[in-house]
């Protein structure tokens, strides 16, 4: 079972996350993981660190949130021997969907899953790159519930702890590999 706290990763992983100021809007510091993904050893280390808390949790599906959650979620699913479910932006999936709207620190959006993507009672882990305000993850949790699946927990590569997104996720086990604290570290 996963812990309920973010754990600081080896400095190497943190050093491969690049800050991009004022993206996508002024005042936001975007956490760019493309340098981490370009380093095969770091990518393997990150994915294993994301999967490790959930080994033995009988995860049937990993739901990855578009877009960076697709990359990480698919690899975590392989590590756990689970299926992968994409949570996509509106109008990207070809069949009947459940849809959930959510707020971002810089706007609003929505995500969708196919109505038959997770059978009732299946155990699902939600994976995304970053936990910020928690809106996206909470919307994904509602999608898991709409399918009748059981939410096992949330896994993130990074958590911006000063935005307190964890508070929107209730008592569900939540883990992050890298934690960024005060706003001077990220926004």
Secondary structure, 3 states (H helix, E strand, C coil): CCCCCCCCCCHHHHHCCEEEECCCCCCCEEEECHHHHHCHHHHHHHHHHHHHCCCCCCCCEEEEECCHHHHHHHHHHHHHCCEEEEEECCCCCCCCEEEEEEEECCEEEEEEEECCCCCCCCEEEEEEEEECCCHHHHHHHHHHHHCCCEEEEEEEEEEEHHHCHHHHHCCCCEEEEEEECCCCCCC
